[in-house]
Amino acid sequence: MKRLLGALAGGVAVFGLIFALAASLNFTSDSLGAGNAVVAACQAGVMNAQYAHTYTAATPGYTTGIVTITGLTAPCYSLPFKVTLYGAAGASLGEVTGTTPAAGTTFTATFATVSEASITGIAAVLSTH
């Protein structure tokens, strides 16, 4: 019984010490904020990505380094763009930035060579700012 009371008293003392140390911590934080807004597309039509295929025996398989975006319309002319290729689990395989042409319906994004088998997605962002 004495051992049980001693262990209980020791546990209460340790808990009190830890609680006192935790209460003495001084912690501050910068404020955080978040928001969202609906952004209108520069065009209503669909754009399409076409890949330039190259067979590489060393890979083995097809690789690409050039993606041509088609279907561009006048409201999207001369805008900054970013094209990203994605692989497994959403990992970026490469990103290219540039400016869309002042006329025409296509533009290209040139990447380092990527195995086409590893590409699971593509994203293109055109910005008005």
C-alpha positions as CSV (number, residue, x, y, z in Angstrom):
1,M,0.0,0.0,0.0
2,K,2.9,2.3,0.8
3,R,4.4,1.7,-2.6
4,L,1.1,2.5,-4.3
5,L,0.7,5.8,-2.4
6,G,4.4,6.6,-3.1
7,A,3.9,6.0,-6.9
8,L,0.7,8.0,-6.9
9,A,2.4,10.9,-5.1
10,G,5.3,10.8,-7.5
11,G,3.0,10.8,-10.5
12,V,1.1,13.8,-9.2
13,A,4.4,15.6,-8.6
14,V,5.7,14.9,-12.1
15,F,2.3,15.9,-13.6
16,G,2.4,19.2,-11.7
17,L,6.0,19.9,-12.8
18,I,5.2,19.2,-16.5
19,F,2.0,21.3,-16.3
20,A,3.9,24.2,-14.7
21,L,6.6,24.1,-17.4
22,A,3.9,24.0,-20.2
23,A,2.1,26.9,-18.6
24,S,5.3,29.0,-18.7
25,L,5.8,28.6,-22.5
26,N,5.5,31.9,-24.4
27,F,4.1,31.4,-27.9
28,T,2.9,33.9,-30.6
29,S,1.7,33.5,-34.1
30,D,1.4,35.7,-37.2
31,S,-2.1,36.0,-38.5
32,L,-3.2,33.8,-41.3
33,G,-5.8,34.6,-44.0
34,A,-7.4,32.8,-46.9
35,G,-9.9,33.7,-49.6
36,N,-11.0,32.7,-53.0
37,A,-12.6,34.4,-56.1
38,V,-14.2,33.2,-59.2
39,V,-11.9,33.8,-62.2
40,A,-13.2,34.1,-65.7
41,A,-11.4,32.3,-68.4
42,C,-10.0,34.3,-71.3
43,Q,-11.9,32.1,-73.7
44,A,-14.8,29.7,-73.7
45,G,-13.4,27.2,-76.2
46,V,-11.4,24.1,-75.2
47,M,-7.6,24.0,-75.7
48,N,-5.9,20.7,-76.5
49,A,-2.4,19.4,-75.7
50,Q,-0.5,17.5,-78.4
51,Y,2.8,15.8,-77.6
52,A,5.7,15.4,-80.0
53,H,6.6,11.7,-79.8
54,T,10.1,10.2,-80.0
55,Y,10.8,6.5,-79.6
56,T,13.9,5.9,-77.4
57,A,15.2,2.4,-77.1
58,A,17.3,3.3,-74.1
59,T,14.2,4.4,-72.1
60,P,12.5,2.1,-73.6
61,G,9.4,3.7,-74.9
62,Y,8.2,7.1,-76.1
63,T,9.4,10.3,-74.8
64,T,8.4,13.9,-75.3
65,G,9.9,17.3,-74.8
66,I,7.5,19.5,-76.8
67,V,3.9,20.0,-76.0
68,T,1.8,22.0,-78.5
69,I,-1.3,23.7,-77.2
70,T,-4.0,24.2,-79.8
71,G,-7.3,26.0,-79.8
72,L,-6.1,29.4,-78.6
73,T,-8.4,32.3,-79.4
74,A,-7.9,36.1,-79.6
75,P,-8.9,36.9,-76.0
76,C,-5.9,34.8,-74.8
77,Y,-3.3,36.4,-77.1
78,S,-0.1,37.8,-75.6
79,L,-0.8,36.4,-72.1
80,P,1.8,34.9,-69.7
81,F,1.4,31.1,-69.5
82,K,2.6,28.2,-67.3
83,V,2.3,24.6,-68.5
84,T,3.1,21.8,-66.0
85,L,3.4,18.1,-66.7
86,Y,2.4,15.8,-63.8
87,G,3.3,12.2,-62.9
88,A,2.4,9.8,-60.2
89,A,0.8,11.2,-57.0
90,G,0.7,14.7,-58.6
91,A,4.5,15.1,-58.7
92,S,5.6,17.8,-61.2
93,L,7.7,16.4,-64.0
94,G,8.5,19.8,-65.4
95,E,7.2,23.3,-65.8
96,V,7.5,25.8,-68.6
97,T,6.6,29.5,-68.6
98,G,6.3,31.9,-71.5
99,T,3.9,34.2,-73.3
100,T,1.2,33.1,-75.8
101,P,1.5,34.5,-79.3
102,A,-0.1,37.7,-80.5
103,A,-1.9,35.8,-83.2
104,G,-2.6,32.3,-84.2
105,T,-4.2,29.3,-82.6
106,T,-1.2,27.4,-81.2
107,F,1.8,27.8,-78.9
108,T,4.4,25.3,-77.7
109,A,6.0,24.5,-74.3
110,T,9.5,22.9,-74.5
111,F,10.4,20.6,-71.6
112,A,13.4,18.5,-70.8
113,T,12.7,15.0,-72.3
114,V,10.1,13.2,-70.2
115,S,9.0,9.5,-70.6
116,E,5.4,9.6,-71.8
117,A,4.6,6.6,-69.7
118,S,5.2,8.7,-66.6
119,I,2.9,11.6,-67.6
120,T,-0.5,11.4,-65.8
121,G,-1.7,14.9,-66.2
122,I,-1.1,18.4,-67.6
123,A,-2.1,21.9,-66.5
124,A,-2.0,25.1,-68.4
125,V,-2.5,28.5,-66.7
126,L,-2.9,31.7,-68.6
127,S,-2.8,34.9,-66.6
128,T,-4.1,38.3,-67.3
129,H,-1.7,39.8,-64.7
